[in-house]
């Protein structure tokens, strides 16, 4: 059993991806009654927290990871306000995906708030896979070597490494966490993402590629 598979980019609009997307709820306030993550009906149901105003004035959905799930983002302020804003929204996107996986809620508005296009489809499909397999995870995940490169189109590339050696699979039904899995190079992955600022001022991720066991992350 793997800890967590790498999040891959969506290459086609498949029926499964569409189903996954609708299952993750929406951030536009027009979600239908059946727009829920499969499996969310089992266990405690939690309402999504209301959006709150951040320091930049953007109304953002609140993200709360459960006890036992922690993401550590290495690297402080870059000294470039634009890069710092991009990295902050990248952190929020990562947290939104982990919240959708680990918190059984009616909706997960943050997922759609920080992802769009192929990245939203791949994230929804990724989250759906955990519910389908009856899995979740627990532990600490480390994000390091985080870099921002501005592109001519006005978008930016965000690259980073992930260390999941302290993250463990969890059975959704029993709550049992499997810590018997030995660490391996596949617990490290390299991510290359593209972000673009939307009309609200949010740096949304719209494409993702990843490589497990990448040399630059070992």
Buried (B, 14 or more C-beta within 10 A) or exposed (E): EEBBBBBBBBEEEEEBBEEBBBBBBBBEEEBEEEBBBBBBEEEEEBEBEEBEEEEEEBEBBEBBBBEBBBBEBEEEEBEEEEBBBBBBBBBBBBBBBBBBBBBBBBBBBBBBBBBBBBBBBBBBBBBBBBBEEEBBBBBBBBBBEBBBEEEEEEBBBBBBBBBBBBBBBBEBEEEEBBEEBEEEEEBBBBBBBBBBBEEEEBBBBBBBBBBBBBEEBE
